[in-house]
């Protein structure tokens, strides 16, 4: 018998309880032990539930119970999750979490404690919900030199962009629909501003390359500035717009990491990932491109990943699973503006004929793009590949010639 505790009984926490109580026999067979929940930490009360007697409002009940060997943290956020998880590890309890903010911000510290205490700190559900990605990167692709990871890591923003692309829905209307369907929070900032994607790509980068990548070191752009005009110009180019988290390994050992909306060629494996689904591309030297696809969030998919980690913990009490990364030097993350990319630029000018000539003078060879119902003086163009430093210089040159730059979107090469 292995006793565990669950901290948090929201969407994911209640899903964890549902999986544990409806799959008792199969979980026992896989874990080779019976797993039983002894405490559930939540400030609310749930008298209608069959396991109402398990609830406690006091964290100390979990911390001081020597029978509890694994603690599941599904509260979210840093406070009080970080303090509780750290204290559980220091007290000799393994921890499983779905908390992406916790892992992205405090992962190196918590993994170090787990290593020193010969415990497990597992977090499969923190990236991609029910999509297996942490385990494949750390185990199945371990023989590869992973040169790049890129993907759609947030279902809410992907749903919004899909509605804009398929249904010609304005951003504000698509966001409202996402909120009505329960895909977006009342305050959707973490999703639409790219913060959620940032935390997830930080976790994947830290795990893959062995050094902690902090979210505040990652240039992050969201999708609130994307308009229907951008969507239509991307379509004219031959692609779709997706919010992408991306990290590349450089030859000098550093990484280049970015979160931003990008134009994806329709032929890309990522381009067809729509609605609330996620798609994560891992580029390895031996395997080539491998794509992981599925629902990136949701009650039961995420709970499934959490319970799988609990089973893994039970099976690895004697021999700790090796999941680890160290802290990184301050200059580990290279300036994203050193990266080379083509861009799609949406502009307007009083004299579009003159402006087009000025664009060609500044950028050289371009591909002119058009859409239906263009406003007077409006057009878009795609550039060749150059560094982002160069792109900034050239856009500044256009602005000095009274050309209005509405948007500039990177064009992906995957």
C-alpha positions as CSV (number, residue, x, y, z in Angstrom):
1,X,0.0,0.0,0.0
2,X,1.3,3.4,-1.0
3,X,-0.3,6.5,0.5
4,X,-0.4,9.8,-1.4
5,X,-1.8,13.2,-0.8
6,X,-3.3,15.6,-3.3
7,X,-2.9,19.4,-2.9
8,X,-5.7,21.2,-4.8
9,X,-9.1,20.0,-5.8
10,X,-9.9,22.2,-8.8
11,X,-10.2,21.0,-12.4
12,X,-7.0,18.9,-12.4
13,X,-7.2,17.8,-8.8
14,X,-10.8,16.5,-9.2
15,X,-9.6,14.8,-12.4
16,X,-6.8,13.1,-10.6
17,X,-9.3,11.7,-8.0
18,X,-11.6,10.6,-10.8
19,X,-8.8,8.7,-12.5
20,X,-7.5,7.1,-9.3
21,X,-11.0,6.0,-8.2
22,X,-12.2,4.7,-11.6
23,X,-9.0,2.9,-12.6
24,X,-8.1,1.2,-9.3
25,X,-7.3,-2.3,-10.7
26,X,-5.3,-1.2,-13.8
27,X,-3.3,1.3,-11.7
28,X,-2.5,-1.4,-9.2
29,X,-1.4,-3.7,-11.9
30,X,0.9,-1.1,-13.4
31,X,2.3,0.2,-10.2
32,X,2.6,-3.3,-8.5
33,X,1.1,-1.6,-5.5
34,X,-2.2,-0.3,-4.3
35,X,-2.2,3.6,-4.3
36,X,-4.5,5.2,-1.8
37,X,-5.2,8.9,-1.3
38,X,-5.0,9.8,2.4
39,X,-5.3,13.6,2.4
40,X,-6.7,16.2,0.0
41,X,-5.7,19.8,0.7
42,X,-8.2,22.5,-0.2
43,X,-9.7,25.5,1.5
44,X,-13.2,24.6,0.2
45,X,-15.4,21.8,1.4
46,X,-17.0,19.1,-0.8
47,X,-19.5,17.3,1.5
48,X,-21.3,15.8,-1.5
49,X,-18.3,13.7,-2.6
50,X,-17.8,10.1,-1.5
51,X,-14.3,10.9,-0.3
52,X,-15.3,14.1,1.6
53,X,-13.6,12.7,4.8
54,X,-10.2,13.0,3.1
55,X,-10.2,16.8,2.9
56,X,-8.1,19.0,5.1
57,X,-7.4,22.7,5.2
58,X,-4.1,22.3,7.0
59,X,-0.9,21.6,5.0
60,X,0.8,20.4,8.1
61,X,-1.5,17.3,8.1
62,X,0.3,16.2,4.9
63,X,3.8,17.3,5.8
64,X,3.8,15.6,9.2
65,X,2.2,12.3,8.0
66,X,5.1,9.8,7.6
67,X,2.8,7.4,5.8
68,X,2.4,9.8,2.9
69,X,5.3,9.1,0.5
70,X,4.1,11.0,-2.6
71,X,2.4,14.4,-2.8
72,X,0.6,15.6,-5.9
73,X,0.6,19.3,-6.3
74,X,-2.2,20.6,-8.7
75,X,-2.9,24.0,-7.1
76,X,-1.1,26.1,-9.7
77,X,0.8,29.3,-9.2
78,X,3.9,29.9,-7.1
79,X,2.3,30.8,-3.8
80,X,1.9,28.7,-1.7
81,X,2.8,25.8,-4.1
82,X,6.5,26.5,-4.1
83,X,6.8,26.6,-0.3
84,X,4.7,23.5,0.1
85,X,6.5,21.5,-2.6
86,X,9.9,22.4,-1.3
87,X,9.0,21.5,2.3
88,X,7.5,18.1,1.1
89,X,10.8,17.3,-0.7
90,X,12.9,18.3,2.3
91,X,10.6,16.1,4.5
92,X,11.4,13.1,2.3
93,X,8.3,13.0,0.1
94,X,8.4,12.6,-3.7
95,X,6.4,15.2,-5.6
96,X,4.3,15.1,-8.8
97,X,3.1,18.4,-10.3
98,X,1.2,19.8,-13.2
99,X,2.3,23.3,-12.3
100,X,4.1,24.8,-15.2
101,X,4.9,28.1,-13.5
102,X,6.5,26.3,-10.6
103,X,8.7,24.0,-12.8
104,X,9.7,26.9,-15.1
105,X,10.6,29.2,-12.3
106,X,11.9,26.9,-9.6
107,X,12.7,23.7,-11.4
108,X,16.5,23.7,-10.9
109,X,16.2,24.3,-7.2
110,X,13.5,21.7,-6.6
111,X,15.3,19.1,-8.8
112,X,18.5,19.6,-6.8
113,X,16.7,19.0,-3.5
114,X,15.1,15.9,-5.0
115,X,18.5,14.6,-6.1
116,X,20.1,15.2,-2.7
117,X,17.2,13.5,-1.0
118,X,17.1,10.6,-3.5
119,X,13.5,11.5,-4.3
120,X,11.5,12.0,-7.5
121,X,10.2,15.4,-8.7
122,X,8.1,14.6,-11.8
123,X,6.1,17.0,-14.0
124,X,4.9,15.3,-17.2
125,X,1.6,17.2,-17.0
126,X,3.3,20.6,-16.9
127,X,3.8,20.7,-20.7
128,X,1.2,19.5,-23.2
129,X,-1.4,18.2,-20.6
130,X,-2.1,14.7,-21.7
131,X,0.5,14.7,-24.5
132,X,3.5,12.6,-23.5
133,X,6.5,14.9,-24.1
134,X,8.7,15.0,-20.9
135,X,9.2,11.3,-20.8
136,X,10.0,10.9,-24.6
137,X,12.5,13.7,-24.5
138,X,14.3,12.4,-21.4
139,X,14.2,8.7,-22.4
140,X,13.1,7.8,-25.9
141,X,15.1,10.5,-27.7
142,X,18.0,10.5,-25.3
143,X,20.4,9.1,-28.0
144,X,19.7,12.1,-30.2
145,X,21.3,15.5,-30.3
146,X,18.1,17.6,-30.2
147,X,18.9,20.7,-32.2
148,X,15.5,22.4,-32.0
149,X,12.1,22.2,-30.4
150,X,9.2,24.2,-31.7
151,X,5.5,24.0,-31.3
152,X,1.9,25.1,-30.5
153,X,1.9,24.8,-26.7
154,X,-1.3,26.6,-25.8
155,X,-4.8,25.4,-26.8
156,X,-6.6,28.6,-26.0
157,X,-4.6,30.8,-28.4
158,X,-4.7,28.0,-31.0
159,X,-8.5,28.0,-30.7
160,X,-8.7,31.7,-31.2
161,X,-6.4,31.8,-34.2
162,X,-8.3,28.8,-35.7
163,X,-11.5,30.8,-35.5
164,X,-9.9,33.8,-37.1
165,X,-8.5,31.6,-39.9
166,X,-11.5,29.4,-40.5
167,X,-14.4,31.6,-39.7
168,X,-13.0,35.1,-40.4
169,X,-13.7,36.0,-36.8
170,X,-12.1,39.1,-35.3
171,X,-9.7,38.5,-32.4
172,X,-12.0,40.0,-29.7
173,X,-15.0,37.8,-30.9
174,X,-12.8,34.7,-31.0
175,X,-11.5,35.4,-27.5
176,X,-15.1,35.9,-26.2
177,X,-16.1,32.5,-27.7
178,X,-13.1,30.8,-26.1
179,X,-14.2,32.2,-22.7
180,X,-17.8,31.1,-23.3
181,X,-16.5,27.6,-24.1
182,X,-14.3,27.4,-21.0
183,X,-11.1,27.5,-22.9
184,X,-10.0,30.9,-21.7
185,X,-10.1,32.4,-18.2
186,X,-11.9,35.6,-17.4
187,X,-8.5,37.2,-17.3
188,X,-6.9,35.6,-20.3
189,X,-3.5,37.3,-20.1
190,X,-1.4,34.2,-19.4
191,X,-2.7,32.7,-22.6
192,X,-3.0,35.5,-25.1
193,X,0.1,37.3,-23.9
194,X,2.2,34.2,-24.4
195,X,3.2,33.6,-20.8
196,X,1.8,30.1,-20.7
197,X,3.8,29.1,-23.8
198,X,6.9,30.8,-22.4
199,X,6.8,28.6,-19.2
200,X,6.3,25.5,-21.3
201,X,9.1,26.1,-23.7
202,X,11.4,27.0,-20.8
203,X,10.7,23.6,-19.2
204,X,11.4,21.8,-22.5
205,X,14.6,23.7,-23.1
206,X,15.8,23.1,-19.5
207,X,15.1,19.4,-19.8
208,X,16.6,19.0,-23.2
209,X,19.8,21.0,-22.8
210,X,20.4,20.4,-19.1
211,X,20.5,24.1,-17.9
212,X,17.6,26.1,-16.4
213,X,16.0,28.6,-18.6
214,X,14.1,31.3,-16.7
215,X,10.9,32.8,-18.2
216,X,12.1,36.3,-17.7
217,X,15.1,35.6,-20.1
218,X,12.8,34.7,-23.0
219,X,11.5,37.3,-25.4
220,X,7.7,36.7,-25.4
221,X,5.0,38.1,-27.7
222,X,1.3,37.2,-27.6
223,X,-1.5,37.3,-30.2
224,X,-3.6,40.2,-29.1
225,X,-2.1,42.3,-32.0
226,X,-3.1,39.8,-34.7
227,X,-5.7,41.2,-37.0
228,X,-7.8,39.7,-39.8
229,X,-5.7,41.5,-42.3
230,X,-2.6,39.6,-41.0
231,X,-4.5,36.3,-41.3
232,X,-5.5,37.1,-44.9
233,X,-2.0,38.2,-45.9
234,X,-0.6,35.0,-44.3
235,X,-3.1,33.1,-46.4
236,X,-2.0,34.9,-49.5
237,X,1.6,34.0,-48.7
238,X,0.6,30.3,-48.4
239,X,0.4,29.8,-44.6
240,X,-1.4,30.2,-41.3
241,X,-0.5,32.1,-38.2
242,X,0.2,30.1,-35.0
243,X,1.6,31.1,-31.6
244,X,4.9,29.3,-31.4
245,X,7.4,28.5,-28.6
246,X,10.8,27.7,-30.1
247,X,14.3,26.9,-28.8
248,X,17.4,26.2,-30.8
249,X,20.8,24.8,-29.7
250,X,23.7,26.9,-31.0
251,X,27.2,25.6,-31.9
252,X,28.7,27.6,-29.1
253,X,26.6,25.8,-26.5
254,X,24.2,28.6,-25.9
255,X,20.5,28.5,-26.9
256,X,18.2,30.9,-28.7
257,X,14.6,30.9,-27.5
258,X,11.5,32.8,-28.4
259,X,7.7,32.9,-28.1
260,X,5.9,34.7,-30.9
261,X,3.1,34.4,-33.5
262,X,4.6,33.1,-36.7
263,X,3.5,32.4,-40.2
264,X,3.7,28.6,-40.8
265,X,3.8,27.1,-44.3
266,X,0.7,25.0,-45.0
267,X,2.9,22.1,-45.8
268,X,4.4,22.0,-42.3
269,X,3.2,19.3,-39.9
270,X,2.4,22.0,-37.4
271,X,0.2,24.0,-39.7
272,X,-2.7,21.6,-39.5
273,X,-2.9,21.6,-35.7
274,X,-6.1,23.4,-35.0
275,X,-8.6,24.3,-32.3
276,X,-7.5,23.4,-28.7
277,X,-5.0,20.9,-29.9
278,X,-1.2,21.2,-29.4
279,X,1.6,20.1,-31.6
280,X,5.2,19.9,-30.5
281,X,8.0,19.3,-33.1
282,X,11.3,17.9,-31.8
283,X,14.2,17.9,-34.3
284,X,16.8,15.3,-33.6
285,X,20.0,14.5,-35.6
286,X,19.1,10.8,-35.7
287,X,15.3,10.8,-35.8
288,X,14.7,13.9,-37.9
289,X,11.5,15.7,-37.1
290,X,9.2,14.0,-34.5
291,X,5.8,15.6,-33.8
292,X,3.7,15.0,-30.6
293,X,0.0,15.9,-31.1
294,X,-3.0,15.9,-28.8
295,X,-5.1,18.0,-26.4
296,X,-2.7,20.1,-24.4
297,X,-5.1,20.7,-21.5
298,X,-8.3,19.6,-20.0
299,X,-9.4,17.8,-16.8
300,X,-8.8,14.1,-17.7
301,X,-5.9,14.4,-20.2
302,X,-3.9,16.3,-17.6
303,X,-5.0,14.1,-14.8
304,X,-4.0,11.1,-16.8
305,X,-0.4,12.5,-17.1
306,X,-0.3,13.3,-13.4
307,X,-1.4,9.7,-12.4
308,X,1.1,8.2,-14.8
309,X,3.8,10.2,-12.9
310,X,2.5,8.9,-9.6
311,X,2.8,5.3,-10.9
312,X,6.3,6.1,-12.1
313,X,7.2,7.4,-8.6
314,X,5.9,4.2,-7.0
315,X,7.9,2.1,-9.3
316,X,11.1,4.1,-8.7
317,X,11.2,4.4,-4.9
318,X,14.4,2.3,-4.8
319,X,16.0,3.7,-7.9
320,X,15.3,7.4,-8.5
321,X,14.4,8.4,-12.0
322,X,17.1,10.6,-13.4
323,X,15.4,13.9,-14.3
324,X,17.7,16.8,-13.7
325,X,19.0,20.1,-14.9
326,X,21.4,22.6,-13.3
327,X,21.2,26.3,-13.0
328,X,22.6,28.3,-16.0
329,X,25.0,31.1,-16.5
330,X,23.6,34.6,-17.1
331,X,24.7,34.7,-20.7
332,X,23.3,31.2,-21.6
333,X,20.4,32.6,-23.5
334,X,21.6,34.3,-26.7
335,X,20.0,37.5,-28.0
336,X,17.0,36.5,-30.1
337,X,17.8,39.4,-32.4
338,X,20.9,37.5,-33.7
339,X,18.5,34.9,-35.2
340,X,17.9,34.9,-39.0
341,X,14.4,34.8,-40.3
342,X,12.2,36.0,-43.1
343,X,9.3,38.2,-42.2
344,X,5.8,39.1,-43.4
345,X,5.3,42.9,-43.1
346,X,1.9,44.7,-43.2
347,X,2.2,48.4,-44.1
348,X,0.3,51.4,-45.3
349,X,1.2,54.7,-46.9
350,X,-0.4,57.8,-48.5
351,X,1.3,57.0,-51.8
352,X,1.5,53.2,-52.1
353,X,3.3,53.3,-55.4
354,X,6.1,55.4,-53.9
355,X,6.0,53.3,-50.7
356,X,6.5,50.1,-52.6
357,X,9.6,51.5,-54.3
358,X,10.9,52.6,-51.0
359,X,10.3,49.1,-49.5
360,X,12.3,47.6,-52.4
361,X,15.1,50.1,-52.0
362,X,15.3,49.2,-48.3
363,X,14.7,45.4,-48.3
364,X,15.9,44.5,-51.8
365,X,14.0,41.6,-53.4
366,X,10.5,41.1,-51.8
367,X,7.4,39.2,-52.5
368,X,4.3,41.5,-52.8
369,X,1.1,40.2,-51.1
370,X,-2.5,41.3,-51.6
371,X,-5.8,40.5,-50.0
372,X,-9.5,41.3,-50.7
373,X,-10.9,44.6,-49.6
374,X,-7.5,46.2,-48.9
375,X,-7.8,49.6,-47.4
376,X,-6.4,52.5,-49.5
377,X,-2.6,52.6,-49.4
378,X,-2.4,49.2,-47.7
379,X,-0.2,46.3,-48.8
380,X,2.0,43.5,-47.4
381,X,5.3,41.9,-48.4
382,X,7.5,39.0,-47.5
383,X,11.2,39.5,-47.2
384,X,14.3,37.3,-47.6
385,X,16.1,35.8,-44.6
386,X,18.2,38.2,-42.5
387,X,19.0,38.8,-38.8
388,X,16.3,40.4,-36.7
389,X,18.8,43.3,-36.0
390,X,18.8,44.0,-39.8
391,X,15.0,43.7,-39.9
392,X,14.6,46.3,-37.1
393,X,17.0,48.7,-38.9
394,X,15.1,48.4,-42.2
395,X,11.7,48.8,-40.6
396,X,13.0,52.0,-38.9
397,X,14.1,53.2,-42.2
398,X,10.6,52.7,-43.6
399,X,9.0,54.5,-40.7
400,X,11.3,57.5,-41.3
401,X,9.8,57.6,-44.8
402,X,6.3,57.9,-43.3
403,X,5.3,54.3,-44.0
404,X,3.1,52.9,-41.3
405,X,4.2,49.5,-40.1
406,X,1.1,47.7,-38.7
407,X,2.7,44.3,-38.0
408,X,5.7,42.2,-38.7
409,X,5.5,38.5,-38.4
410,X,8.3,36.0,-38.5
411,X,8.0,33.3,-41.2
412,X,9.0,29.9,-39.8
413,X,11.3,27.4,-41.5
414,X,9.8,24.2,-40.1
